[in-house]
C-alpha cells in the first residue's frame, strides 16, 4: 500500500484524545447537490466539525478490492463511549432529514422509511463487534497525516491491522444513493499510532 508521508522532521502536533464528540448545536444541513459523476451529497453547514476516536484497526485499509485506489476505508473498533457519541450523531442526522424529506429526497417519505434506508455511523459485526469506518486518502493534498505517540510525523505502519490508534475524523457531508439510501461521510484527517503489530518470521 502506498501512503504519502510529509517528511518535516520538526513538525509535531498535540493529538488530544480529550477533544469532545461532534458538537452539532450550531450546525445545519445545506442543499443537496449532484457532482459531475452523478453522486449526490449534502454538506454540513457551520463550524468545522472534528472529533477524535480511539480503537484498534479491524483490518487493513482497503477500497473494496481495488488494490490501486488511494482512497480507502479505515475501520476501527471504538470504545463504548465513542459508540454512544456516534449514535447521537446518527440520531441528529435522522431527525433532521425526517423533518423535511422533500428537501433531501425530492419527495415525501415516512419517518420509518427514512430510518430503514439510513446507514448508521456505527455498524455491528458478528466478528468485530462495533465498527467505525472513515474515508482515508493516502495521496494528494488531503492525504492523511500519521503521527507517533510523541506527536511527531511518521510513515504509515507496515501493518495497520490490530494497531491501537487515535483517529481524527472530520464530519463532511451526507451521501445519497439512487435507491434512497443515505449516510454520513467521515473523513480521516490524522491518525496517531499508539501501538502497532508487525509480522515476525517464524524461522
Backbone as a printed PyTorch tensor [residue, N CA C, xyz], in Angstrom:
tensor([[[  0.8390,  -1.1980,   0.0000],
         [  0.0000,   0.0000,   0.0000],
         [  0.8710,   1.2430,   0.0000]],

        [[  0.5510,   2.2010,  -0.8480],
         [  1.2730,   3.4670,  -0.9060],
         [  0.6390,   4.4330,   0.0820]],

        [[  1.4800,   5.1450,   0.7970],
         [  0.9480,   6.1490,   1.7150],
         [  1.8670,   7.3590,   1.7060]],

        [[  1.3020,   8.5200,   1.4280],
         [  2.1120,   9.7250,   1.3990],
         [  2.6040,  10.0620,   2.7960]],

        [[  3.8270,  10.5770,   2.8960],
         [  4.3940,  10.9640,   4.1780],
         [  5.0380,  12.3230,   4.0310]],

        [[  4.6210,  13.2530,   4.8590],
         [  5.1910,  14.5900,   4.8130],
         [  6.4230,  14.5960,   5.7040]],

        [[  7.5960,  14.6430,   5.1050],
         [  8.8230,  14.4360,   5.8460],
         [  9.3860,  15.6770,   6.5010]],

        [[  8.6270,  16.3530,   7.3010],
         [  9.1230,  17.5170,   8.0180],
         [  9.4220,  17.0750,   9.4450]],

        [[ 10.6830,  16.8220,   9.7350],
         [ 11.0640,  16.1850,  10.9800],
         [ 10.7030,  17.0140,  12.2050]],

        [[ 10.6930,  18.3490,  12.0440],
         [ 10.4430,  19.1900,  13.2030],
         [  8.9610,  19.4080,  13.4640]],

        [[  8.1290,  18.9550,  12.5350],
         [  6.6930,  19.1940,  12.7020],
         [  6.1230,  18.2550,  13.7450]],

        [[  5.3140,  18.7910,  14.6320],
         [  4.6440,  17.9790,  15.6390],
         [  3.2700,  18.5750,  15.8940]],

        [[  2.4560,  17.8270,  16.5810],
         [  1.0890,  18.2840,  16.8170],
         [  0.5540,  17.6020,  18.0600]],

        [[ -0.1030,  18.3380,  18.9150],
         [ -0.6910,  17.7660,  20.1300],
         [ -1.9780,  17.0540,  19.7540]],

        [[ -1.9240,  15.7510,  19.6880],
         [ -3.0650,  14.9280,  19.2840],
         [ -3.8380,  14.5450,  20.5410]],

        [[ -4.8410,  15.3220,  20.8770],
         [ -5.5380,  15.1380,  22.1530],
         [ -6.7500,  14.2400,  22.0170]],

        [[ -6.8040,  13.2130,  22.8490],
         [ -7.9720,  12.3300,  22.8590],
         [ -9.1400,  12.9850,  23.5960]],

        [[ -8.8590,  14.1160,  24.2770],
         [ -9.9070,  14.7690,  25.0510],
         [-10.8140,  15.6350,  24.1890]],

        [[-10.5100,  15.7440,  22.8850],
         [-11.3990,  16.5040,  22.0010],
         [-12.8010,  15.9190,  22.0690]],

        [[-13.8170,  16.7410,  22.3520],
         [-15.1680,  16.2090,  22.5240],
         [-15.7440,  15.6530,  21.2370]],

        [[-16.8320,  14.9240,  21.3720],
         [-17.5380,  14.4190,  20.2030],
         [-18.0960,  15.5950,  19.4110]],

        [[-18.5810,  15.3110,  18.2170],
         [-19.0780,  16.3660,  17.3460],
         [-20.1150,  17.2330,  18.0600]],

        [[-19.8830,  18.5360,  18.0710],
         [-20.8210,  19.4920,  18.6590],
         [-21.7470,  19.9840,  17.5530]],

        [[-22.9700,  19.5030,  17.5650],
         [-23.9180,  19.7990,  16.4950],
         [-24.8570,  20.9540,  16.8360]],

        [[-24.5830,  21.6670,  17.9240],
         [-25.5080,  22.6950,  18.3990],
         [-25.6330,  23.8700,  17.4260]],

        [[-24.5810,  24.1520,  16.6390],
         [-24.6230,  25.2890,  15.7210],
         [-24.5110,  24.8450,  14.2690]],

        [[-24.9690,  23.6290,  13.9870],
         [-24.7920,  23.0370,  12.6590],
         [-26.1440,  22.8010,  11.9920]],

        [[-26.1700,  22.9270,  10.6820],
         [-27.3580,  22.5840,   9.8960],
         [-26.8960,  21.8250,   8.6560]],

        [[-27.8470,  21.3830,   7.8510],
         [-27.5370,  20.7050,   6.6020],
         [-27.8440,  21.6330,   5.4370]],

        [[-26.9260,  21.6810,   4.4860],
         [-27.1270,  22.5250,   3.3160],
         [-28.0050,  21.8560,   2.2820]],

        [[-27.9890,  22.3770,   1.0730],
         [-28.8030,  21.8330,  -0.0140],
         [-28.1120,  20.6230,  -0.6380]],

        [[-28.9170,  19.7510,  -1.1810],
         [-28.4000,  18.5730,  -1.8780],
         [-27.8580,  19.0000,  -3.2400]],

        [[-26.6560,  18.5420,  -3.5690],
         [-26.0580,  18.8540,  -4.8680],
         [-25.6220,  17.5580,  -5.5310]],

        [[-25.4410,  17.6180,  -6.8470],
         [-25.0350,  16.4500,  -7.6230],
         [-23.7160,  16.7460,  -8.3110]],

        [[-22.7540,  15.8520,  -8.1470],
         [-21.4430,  16.0390,  -8.7640],
         [-21.4910,  15.6960, -10.2450]],

        [[-20.3900,  15.9600, -10.9500],
         [-20.3160,  15.6520, -12.3660],
         [-20.4430,  14.1700, -12.6530]],

        [[-20.1340,  13.3390, -11.6440],
         [-20.2530,  11.8870, -11.7910],
         [-21.6050,  11.3580, -11.3310]],

        [[-22.4880,  12.2800, -10.9510],
         [-23.8420,  11.8770, -10.5630],
         [-24.0190,  11.5580,  -9.1000]],

        [[-22.9780,  11.7580,  -8.2890],
         [-23.0870,  11.4640,  -6.8540],
         [-23.7750,  12.6250,  -6.1440]],

        [[-24.7580,  12.2980,  -5.3090],
         [-25.4910,  13.3220,  -4.5700],
         [-24.9740,  13.3990,  -3.1390]],

        [[-24.8730,  14.6250,  -2.6380],
         [-24.4140,  14.8220,  -1.2730],
         [-25.0090,  16.1010,  -0.7090]],

        [[-24.9000,  16.2300,   0.5910],
         [-25.4430,  17.3830,   1.3060],
         [-24.4350,  17.7710,   2.3870]],

        [[-23.8810,  18.9750,   2.3480],
         [-22.8280,  19.3340,   3.2960],
         [-23.3650,  19.7100,   4.6690]],

        [[-22.5330,  19.5210,   5.6720],
         [-22.8020,  20.0800,   6.9880],
         [-22.3880,  21.5470,   6.9510]],

        [[-23.2520,  22.4330,   7.4160],
         [-23.0100,  23.8660,   7.3740],
         [-22.8330,  24.3800,   8.7960]],

        [[-21.7510,  25.1010,   9.0200],
         [-21.4890,  25.6380,  10.3500],
         [-20.0310,  25.4770,  10.7040]],

        [[-19.6950,  25.4840,  11.9990],
         [-18.2970,  25.3380,  12.4210],
         [-17.7120,  24.0110,  11.9450]],

        [[-16.3960,  24.0160,  11.7010],
         [-15.7070,  22.7930,  11.3070],
         [-15.8830,  21.7460,  12.4000]],

        [[-16.3280,  20.5640,  12.0020],
         [-16.6420,  19.5130,  12.9640],
         [-15.5410,  18.4600,  12.9720]],

        [[-14.7660,  18.4330,  14.0460],
         [-13.7060,  17.4560,  14.2280],
         [-13.9100,  16.7400,  15.5550]],

        [[-13.5370,  15.4780,  15.6000],
         [-13.5790,  14.7210,  16.8450],
         [-12.5550,  13.6090,  16.7690]],

        [[-12.0660,  13.1800,  17.9170],
         [-11.0590,  12.1290,  17.9920],
         [-11.6580,  10.8730,  18.5980]],

        [[-11.4030,   9.7420,  17.9490],
         [-11.8830,   8.4490,  18.4260],
         [-10.7060,   7.4920,  18.5260]],

        [[-10.7670,   6.6110,  19.5180],
         [ -9.6640,   5.6720,  19.7340],
         [-10.1560,   4.2370,  19.5980]],

        [[ -9.3190,   3.3930,  19.0360],
         [ -9.6790,   1.9810,  18.9090],
         [ -8.6030,   1.2250,  18.1660]],

        [[ -8.8230,  -0.0620,  18.0130],
         [ -7.8860,  -0.8980,  17.2510],
         [ -8.4030,  -1.0710,  15.8300]],

        [[ -7.4820,  -1.0480,  14.8840],
         [ -7.8440,  -1.1890,  13.4740],
         [ -8.3260,  -2.6130,  13.2300]],

        [[ -9.4970,  -2.7400,  12.6300],
         [-10.1070,  -4.0600,  12.4460],
         [ -9.3960,  -4.8810,  11.3800]],

        [[ -9.0040,  -4.2380,  10.2780],
         [ -8.2950,  -4.9270,   9.2030],
         [ -7.5740,  -3.9060,   8.3330]],

        [[ -6.7810,  -4.3820,   7.4020],
         [ -6.0030,  -3.4760,   6.5680],
         [ -6.9350,  -2.5350,   5.7880]],

        [[ -6.6040,  -1.2450,   5.7240],
         [ -7.4160,  -0.3100,   4.9370],
         [ -7.5380,  -0.7770,   3.4910]],

        [[ -8.7410,  -0.6370,   2.9350],
         [ -8.9650,  -1.1080,   1.5690],
         [-10.0660,  -0.3000,   0.9160]],

        [[-10.2390,  -0.5350,  -0.3710],
         [-11.2830,   0.1290,  -1.1530],
         [-12.1130,  -0.9330,  -1.8600]],

        [[-12.5890,  -1.9190,  -1.0890],
         [-13.4640,  -2.9720,  -1.6130],
         [-12.8490,  -3.6840,  -2.8110]],

        [[-11.6080,  -4.1540,  -2.6390],
         [-10.9760,  -4.9580,  -3.6710],
         [-10.1710,  -4.1900,  -4.6890]],

        [[-10.2140,  -2.8620,  -4.6560],
         [ -9.4420,  -2.0510,  -5.5970],
         [ -8.0740,  -1.7830,  -4.9730]],

        [[ -7.1010,  -2.6000,  -5.3100],
         [ -5.7790,  -2.5090,  -4.6950],
         [ -5.0260,  -1.2520,  -5.1030]],

        [[ -5.4370,  -0.6160,  -6.1950],
         [ -4.7290,   0.5600,  -6.6900],
         [ -5.3000,   1.8660,  -6.1550]],

        [[ -6.4210,   1.8060,  -5.4690],
         [ -7.0750,   3.0250,  -5.0010],
         [ -6.2480,   3.7110,  -3.9160]],

        [[ -6.2090,   5.0390,  -3.9680],
         [ -5.5310,   5.8060,  -2.9300],
         [ -6.5260,   6.4200,  -1.9500]],

        [[ -7.8050,   6.0780,  -2.0980],
         [ -8.8420,   6.4840,  -1.1410],
         [ -9.4450,   5.2000,  -0.5780]],

        [[ -9.2150,   4.9640,   0.6970],
         [ -9.5570,   3.6770,   1.2910],
         [-10.4120,   3.8660,   2.5390]],

        [[-10.9510,   2.7600,   3.0260],
         [-11.7170,   2.7560,   4.2600],
         [-10.8250,   2.3340,   5.4210]],

        [[-10.8200,   3.1350,   6.4790],
         [-10.1310,   2.7670,   7.7110],
         [-11.2050,   2.4140,   8.7320]],

        [[-11.1860,   1.1790,   9.2210],
         [-12.2150,   0.6980,  10.1430],
         [-11.5700,   0.3910,  11.4880]],

        [[-12.1040,   0.9960,  12.5410],
         [-11.5970,   0.7310,  13.8820],
         [-12.7170,   0.1990,  14.7670]],

        [[-12.3080,  -0.4650,  15.8430],
         [-13.2470,  -0.9300,  16.8560],
         [-13.2370,   0.0920,  17.9890]],

        [[-14.2490,   0.9460,  18.0780],
         [-14.2360,   2.0580,  19.0380],
         [-14.6730,   1.6200,  20.4410]],

        [[-14.4530,   2.5160,  21.3860],
         [-14.8810,   2.2750,  22.7640],
         [-16.3930,   2.4470,  22.8820]],

        [[-16.9630,   1.9700,  23.9900],
         [-18.3940,   2.1330,  24.2270],
         [-18.7710,   3.6140,  24.2780]],

        [[-17.8980,   4.4340,  24.8500],
         [-18.1570,   5.8730,  24.9350],
         [-18.2450,   6.4930,  23.5450]],

        [[-17.3280,   6.0990,  22.6690],
         [-17.3410,   6.6250,  21.3100],
         [-18.5490,   6.1340,  20.5280]],

        [[-18.9640,   4.8960,  20.7790],
         [-20.1640,   4.3650,  20.1320],
         [-21.3740,   5.2280,  20.4860]],

        [[-21.4990,   5.5940,  21.7490],
         [-22.6240,   6.4280,  22.1780],
         [-22.5860,   7.7970,  21.5050]],

        [[-21.3840,   8.3760,  21.3820],
         [-21.2590,   9.6860,  20.7400],
         [-21.7010,   9.6320,  19.2830]],

        [[-21.3470,   8.5580,  18.5800],
         [-21.7190,   8.4290,  17.1730],
         [-23.1920,   8.0740,  17.0070]],

        [[-23.7590,   7.3750,  17.9730],
         [-25.1930,   7.1260,  17.9330],
         [-25.9680,   8.4280,  18.0860]],

        [[-25.4280,   9.3700,  18.8600],
         [-26.0550,  10.6820,  18.9770],
         [-25.9960,  11.4280,  17.6430]],

        [[-24.8800,  11.2840,  16.9380],
         [-24.7640,  11.8740,  15.6010],
         [-25.8110,  11.2830,  14.6680]],

        [[-25.9590,   9.9690,  14.6820],
         [-26.9440,   9.3190,  13.8210],
         [-28.3560,   9.7970,  14.1380]],

        [[-28.6660,   9.9620,  15.4160],
         [-29.9980,  10.4330,  15.8140],
         [-30.2480,  11.8410,  15.2900]],

        [[-29.2170,  12.6850,  15.3690],
         [-29.3590,  14.0670,  14.8810],
         [-29.6080,  14.0740,  13.3730]],

        [[-28.8370,  13.2990,  12.6310],
         [-29.0000,  13.2540,  11.1780],
         [-30.3940,  12.7630,  10.8070]],

        [[-30.8210,  11.6770,  11.4390],
         [-32.1370,  11.1220,  11.1250],
         [-33.2550,  12.1230,  11.4080]],

        [[-33.2360,  12.7370,  12.5840],
         [-34.3090,  13.6650,  12.9350],
         [-34.3170,  14.8800,  12.0150]],

        [[-33.1230,  15.3410,  11.5960],
         [-33.0410,  16.4950,  10.6940],
         [-33.6210,  16.1600,   9.3320]],

        [[-33.2540,  15.0220,   8.7870],
         [-33.7420,  14.6160,   7.4650],
         [-35.2350,  14.2940,   7.5160]],

        [[-35.6880,  13.6820,   8.5920],
         [-37.1000,  13.3180,   8.7080],
         [-38.0100,  14.5300,   8.7630]],

        [[-37.4810,  15.6710,   9.2060],
         [-38.3140,  16.8720,   9.2970],
         [-38.6250,  17.4660,   7.9290]],

        [[-37.8040,  17.1930,   6.9300],
         [-38.0240,  17.7820,   5.6070],
         [-37.5830,  16.8030,   4.5240]],

        [[-38.2850,  15.6810,   4.3610],
         [-37.8600,  14.6630,   3.3840],
         [-37.8440,  15.1640,   1.9460]],

        [[-38.7170,  16.0930,   1.5910],
         [-38.7570,  16.5890,   0.2160],
         [-37.4450,  17.2860,  -0.1330]],

        [[-36.8740,  18.0110,   0.8030],
         [-35.6090,  18.7060,   0.5690],
         [-34.4950,  17.7240,   0.2220]],

        [[-34.4790,  16.5860,   0.8970],
         [-33.3540,  15.6620,   0.7520],
         [-33.6010,  14.5430,  -0.2620]],

        [[-34.8650,  14.1740,  -0.4520],
         [-35.1700,  13.0630,  -1.3640],
         [-36.0050,  13.4830,  -2.5710]],

        [[-36.4950,  14.7130,  -2.5630],
         [-37.3020,  15.1900,  -3.6740],
         [-38.7420,  14.7190,  -3.6290]],

        [[-39.1120,  14.0300,  -2.5510],
         [-40.4880,  13.5540,  -2.4040],
         [-40.7350,  13.2130,  -0.9430]],

        [[-41.9990,  13.0290,  -0.6270],
         [-42.3610,  12.6650,   0.7410],
         [-41.9460,  11.2330,   1.0510]],

        [[-41.4010,  11.0260,   2.2140],
         [-41.0900,   9.6870,   2.7130],
         [-41.4300,   9.6690,   4.1930]],

        [[-41.9180,   8.5400,   4.6680],
         [-42.2800,   8.4410,   6.0800],
         [-41.0210,   8.3650,   6.9350]],

        [[-41.1870,   8.6500,   8.2220],
         [-40.0540,   8.5830,   9.1530],
         [-39.4840,   7.1690,   9.1970]],

        [[-40.3480,   6.1610,   9.1330],
         [-39.8790,   4.7750,   9.1650],
         [-39.0920,   4.4310,   7.9010]],

        [[-39.5610,   4.8940,   6.7640],
         [-38.8470,   4.6350,   5.5030],
         [-37.4530,   5.2620,   5.5310]],

        [[-37.3810,   6.4720,   6.0670],
         [-36.0950,   7.1590,   6.1460],
         [-35.1550,   6.4160,   7.0880]],

        [[-35.6510,   5.9950,   8.2340],
         [-34.8200,   5.2740,   9.2060],
         [-34.3100,   3.9610,   8.6290]],

        [[-35.1480,   3.2800,   7.8590],
         [-34.7620,   1.9940,   7.2860],
         [-33.6910,   2.1430,   6.2050]],

        [[-33.6470,   3.2940,   5.5470],
         [-32.6960,   3.4870,   4.4490],
         [-31.3940,   4.1440,   4.9110]],

        [[-31.2920,   4.4500,   6.2010],
         [-30.1000,   5.1360,   6.7170],
         [-29.0060,   4.1320,   7.0790]],

        [[-27.7790,   4.4180,   6.6620],
         [-26.6170,   3.6210,   7.0410],
         [-25.9610,   4.2840,   8.2440]],

        [[-26.0290,   3.6910,   9.4310],
         [-25.5070,   4.3440,  10.6370],
         [-23.9920,   4.4680,  10.6250]],

        [[-23.4830,   5.4070,  11.4120],
         [-22.0390,   5.6150,  11.5200],
         [-21.3500,   4.4290,  12.1870]],

        [[-22.0730,   3.7610,  13.0670],
         [-21.5520,   2.5740,  13.7510],
         [-22.2690,   1.3470,  13.2100]],

        [[-21.4780,   0.3700,  12.7480],
         [-22.0390,  -0.9060,  12.3410],
         [-21.6040,  -1.9780,  13.3300]],

        [[-22.4320,  -2.9710,  13.4830],
         [-22.1240,  -4.0560,  14.4120],
         [-21.8870,  -5.3430,  13.6250]],

        [[-20.6660,  -5.8740,  13.7530],
         [-20.2750,  -7.0820,  13.0530],
         [-20.1700,  -8.2360,  14.0470]],

        [[-20.5790,  -9.4050,  13.6080],
         [-20.5270, -10.5740,  14.4740],
         [-19.1080, -10.8710,  14.9380]],

        [[-18.1400, -10.6540,  14.0490],
         [-16.7490, -10.9780,  14.3750],
         [-16.0470,  -9.8550,  15.1190]],

        [[-16.2660,  -8.5920,  14.7090],
         [-15.5090,  -7.4780,  15.2530],
         [-16.2690,  -6.6470,  16.2840]],

        [[-17.5490,  -6.8850,  16.4480],
         [-18.3390,  -6.0350,  17.3340],
         [-18.6380,  -4.7130,  16.6570]],

        [[-18.6650,  -3.6300,  17.4370],
         [-18.9350,  -2.3120,  16.8750],
         [-17.7740,  -1.8810,  15.9850]],

        [[-18.0910,  -1.2620,  14.8420],
         [-17.0680,  -0.8450,  13.8990],
         [-17.3780,   0.5600,  13.3900]],

        [[-16.3400,   1.3850,  13.3570],
         [-16.4390,   2.7520,  12.8680],
         [-15.5870,   2.8790,  11.6110]],

        [[-16.1860,   3.3650,  10.5220],
         [-15.4710,   3.4750,   9.2470],
         [-15.2780,   4.9260,   8.8550]],

        [[-14.0430,   5.2680,   8.4970],
         [-13.7400,   6.5890,   7.9750],
         [-13.0720,   6.4700,   6.6160]],

        [[-13.2390,   7.4870,   5.7760],
         [-12.5900,   7.5400,   4.4700],
         [-11.2120,   8.1740,   4.6260]],

        [[-10.1770,   7.5120,   4.0880],
         [ -8.8040,   7.9770,   4.2660],
         [ -8.0930,   8.0880,   2.9290]],

        [[ -7.5380,   9.2740,   2.6370],
         [ -6.7650,   9.4910,   1.4260],
         [ -5.2930,   9.1960,   1.7100]],

        [[ -4.6650,   8.4030,   0.8490],
         [ -3.2710,   8.0370,   1.0240],
         [ -2.3240,   8.9450,   0.2490]],

        [[ -2.8400,   9.6880,  -0.7090],
         [ -2.0100,  10.5780,  -1.5170],
         [ -2.7650,  11.8730,  -1.7650]],

        [[ -2.0390,  12.8710,  -2.2850],
         [ -2.6610,  14.1250,  -2.6670],
         [ -2.6430,  15.1680,  -1.5620]],

        [[ -3.2620,  16.3100,  -1.8650],
         [ -3.2560,  17.4360,  -0.9300],
         [ -3.9550,  17.1090,   0.3840]],

        [[ -4.9340,  16.2110,   0.3390],
         [ -5.6870,  15.8570,   1.5470],
         [ -5.2510,  14.5110,   2.1280]],

        [[ -4.0190,  14.1020,   1.8270],
         [ -3.5210,  12.8220,   2.3480],
         [ -3.4910,  12.8330,   3.8640]],

        [[ -3.8060,  11.6940,   4.4490],
         [ -3.8050,  11.5660,   5.9060],
         [ -2.4110,  11.8550,   6.4580]],

        [[ -2.3520,  12.5100,   7.6050],
         [ -1.1020,  12.6930,   8.3310],
         [ -1.0480,  11.6350,   9.4350]],

        [[  0.0910,  10.9880,   9.5450],
         [  0.2610,   9.9200,  10.5340],
         [  1.2790,  10.3880,  11.5760]],

        [[  0.9390,  10.1870,  12.8500],
         [  1.7370,  10.6860,  13.9620],
         [  2.1420,   9.5400,  14.8810]],

        [[  3.2620,   9.7100,  15.5730],
         [  3.6420,   8.7160,  16.5740],
         [  3.1150,   9.1340,  17.9460]],

        [[  3.4180,   8.3600,  18.9710],
         [  2.8850,   8.6310,  20.3010],
         [  3.4870,   9.8780,  20.9430]],

        [[  4.5520,  10.4240,  20.3170],
         [  5.1610,  11.6690,  20.7970],
         [  4.7000,  12.8730,  19.9820]],

        [[  3.6570,  12.6830,  19.1860],
         [  3.0740,  13.7430,  18.3600],
         [  4.0150,  14.2320,  17.2680]],

        [[  4.8440,  13.3340,  16.7440],
         [  5.7260,  13.6580,  15.6300],
         [  5.2720,  12.8930,  14.3870]],

        [[  5.4070,  13.5280,  13.2280],
         [  5.0270,  12.8690,  11.9860],
         [  5.8780,  11.6280,  11.7440]],

        [[  5.2600,  10.6000,  11.1910],
         [  5.9330,   9.3370,  10.8910],
         [  5.2850,   8.7150,   9.6630]],

        [[  5.9140,   7.6980,   9.0540],
         [  5.2770,   6.9980,   7.9280],
         [  4.1100,   6.1410,   8.4170]],

        [[  3.2930,   5.6860,   7.4780],
         [  2.2390,   4.7290,   7.8090],
         [  2.8690,   3.4420,   8.3370]],

        [[  2.1730,   2.7360,   9.2140],
         [  2.7080,   1.4550,   9.6830],
         [  2.7540,   0.4330,   8.5570]],

        [[  3.6820,  -0.5160,   8.6650],
         [  3.7650,  -1.5790,   7.6610],
         [  2.5010,  -2.4230,   7.6820]],

        [[  1.9250,  -2.5980,   8.8590],
         [  0.6660,  -3.3250,   9.0250],
         [ -0.2540,  -2.4910,   9.9100]],

        [[ -1.4600,  -2.2490,   9.4020],
         [ -2.4480,  -1.4840,  10.1570],
         [ -3.2500,  -2.3660,  11.1100]],

        [[ -3.5220,  -3.5760,  10.7170],
         [ -4.4430,  -4.4230,  11.4680],
         [ -3.9950,  -4.5910,  12.9220]],

        [[ -4.9260,  -4.3920,  13.8460],
         [ -4.7440,  -4.5290,  15.2960],
         [ -3.9280,  -3.4060,  15.9120]],

        [[ -3.5000,  -2.4150,  15.1180],
         [ -2.8120,  -1.2670,  15.7010],
         [ -3.7980,  -0.4620,  16.5520]],

        [[ -3.3120,   0.0270,  17.6910],
         [ -4.1240,   0.9080,  18.5350],
         [ -3.8810,   2.3320,  18.0710]],

        [[ -4.9600,   3.0320,  17.7220],
         [ -4.8180,   4.3520,  17.1050],
         [ -5.7920,   5.3630,  17.6940]],

        [[ -5.3800,   6.6210,  17.6350],
         [ -6.3030,   7.7410,  17.7410],
         [ -6.6030,   8.1920,  16.3230]],

        [[ -7.8590,   8.4070,  16.0140],
         [ -8.2560,   8.8230,  14.6670],
         [ -8.9900,  10.1540,  14.7520]],

        [[ -8.4930,  11.1420,  14.0330],
         [ -9.1710,  12.4300,  13.9540],
         [-10.0940,  12.4050,  12.7460]],

        [[-11.3920,  12.5500,  13.0060],
         [-12.3880,  12.4850,  11.9430],
         [-13.0300,  13.8430,  11.7250]],

        [[-13.2420,  14.1590,  10.4570],
         [-13.9450,  15.3820,  10.0810],
         [-15.3110,  15.0070,   9.5340]],

        [[-16.3400,  15.6250,  10.0960],
         [-17.7050,  15.3940,   9.6240],
         [-17.9200,  16.2750,   8.3980]],

        [[-18.0260,  15.6250,   7.2450],
         [-18.0010,  16.3700,   5.9840],
         [-19.3800,  16.5780,   5.3730]],

        [[-20.0860,  15.4940,   5.1160],
         [-21.3400,  15.6070,   4.3750],
         [-22.1730,  14.3410,   4.5450]],

        [[-23.3610,  14.3860,   3.9620],
         [-24.2290,  13.2080,   3.8720],
         [-24.2560,  12.7700,   2.4160]],

        [[-24.1000,  11.4870,   2.1770],
         [-24.1840,  10.9580,   0.8190],
         [-25.5540,  10.3390,   0.5860]],

        [[-25.9990,  10.3380,  -0.6610],
         [-27.2910,   9.7730,  -1.0430],
         [-27.1010,   8.8210,  -2.2040]],

        [[-27.7810,   7.6800,  -2.1360],
         [-27.7640,   6.7090,  -3.2210],
         [-29.0640,   6.7940,  -4.0130]],

        [[-29.0340,   6.2390,  -5.2180],
         [-30.1850,   6.3270,  -6.1050],
         [-31.4450,   5.6970,  -5.5640]],

        [[-31.3320,   4.6480,  -4.7470],
         [-32.5000,   3.9530,  -4.2250],
         [-32.9890,   4.5330,  -2.9030]],

        [[-32.4670,   5.6890,  -2.5170],
         [-32.9450,   6.3340,  -1.2940],
         [-32.0590,   6.1110,  -0.0850]],

        [[-31.0200,   5.2940,  -0.2180],
         [-30.1220,   5.0900,   0.9050],
         [-29.2630,   6.3210,   1.1520]],

        [[-28.8770,   6.5250,   2.4000],
         [-28.0280,   7.6720,   2.7120],
         [-27.2510,   7.4010,   3.9960]],

        [[-26.2070,   8.1890,   4.2000],
         [-25.3700,   8.0230,   5.3790],
         [-24.3850,   9.1720,   5.4890]],

        [[-23.5450,   9.1300,   6.5100],
         [-22.6090,  10.2120,   6.8080],
         [-21.2140,   9.8740,   6.2860]],

        [[-20.5550,  10.8560,   5.6650],
         [-19.1670,  10.7030,   5.2470],
         [-18.2590,  11.2550,   6.3330]],

        [[-17.4120,  10.3830,   6.8860],
         [-16.4440,  10.7740,   7.9030],
         [-15.0500,  10.7050,   7.2880]],

        [[-14.3630,  11.8430,   7.2280],
         [-13.0420,  11.9180,   6.6210],
         [-11.9570,  11.7720,   7.6900]],

        [[-10.9920,  10.8930,   7.4470],
         [ -9.8550,  10.7210,   8.3510],
         [ -8.7970,  11.7570,   7.9750]],

        [[ -8.5730,  12.7300,   8.8460],
         [ -7.5560,  13.7430,   8.5650],
         [ -6.2060,  13.3770,   9.1760]],

        [[ -6.2290,  12.7270,  10.3410],
         [ -4.9980,  12.3920,  11.0530],
         [ -5.1750,  11.0780,  11.8040]],

        [[ -4.0830,  10.3270,  11.9080],
         [ -4.0600,   9.0920,  12.6920],
         [ -2.8130,   9.1050,  13.5560]],

        [[ -2.9950,   8.8160,  14.8390],
         [ -1.8550,   8.6680,  15.7470],
         [ -1.7000,   7.1910,  16.0890]],

        [[ -0.5130,   6.6570,  15.8280],
         [ -0.2390,   5.2530,  16.1170],
         [  0.2560,   5.1350,  17.5460]],

        [[ -0.5240,   4.4880,  18.3970],
         [ -0.1530,   4.3100,  19.7980],
         [  0.5600,   2.9840,  20.0280]],

        [[  0.0720,   1.9440,  19.3780],
         [  0.7080,   0.6300,  19.4030],
         [  0.5390,   0.0250,  18.0290]],

        [[  1.5270,  -0.7200,  17.5610],
         [  1.3800,  -1.3940,  16.2790],
         [  1.9470,  -2.7950,  16.3670]],

        [[  1.4350,  -3.6540,  15.4900],
         [  1.8960,  -5.0210,  15.4300],
         [  2.7280,  -5.1920,  14.1660]],

        [[  3.5880,  -6.1630,  14.1580],
         [  4.3940,  -6.4450,  12.9750],
         [  4.5300,  -7.9310,  12.8080]],

        [[  4.5480,  -8.3660,  11.5500],
         [  4.7010,  -9.7830,  11.2760],
         [  6.1160, -10.2250,  11.6430]],

        [[  6.2300, -11.3730,  12.2740],
         [  7.5400, -11.8950,  12.6510],
         [  7.8170, -13.1940,  11.8940]],

        [[  9.0190, -13.3260,  11.4110],
         [  9.4040, -14.5410,  10.7000],
         [  9.4150, -15.7200,  11.6720]],

        [[  8.7680, -16.8360,  11.3320],
         [  8.7070, -17.9760,  12.2570],
         [  9.9750, -18.8280,  12.2570]],

        [[ 10.9660, -18.4730,  11.4070],
         [ 12.1770, -19.3120,  11.2760],
         [ 13.3500, -18.6770,  12.0500]]])
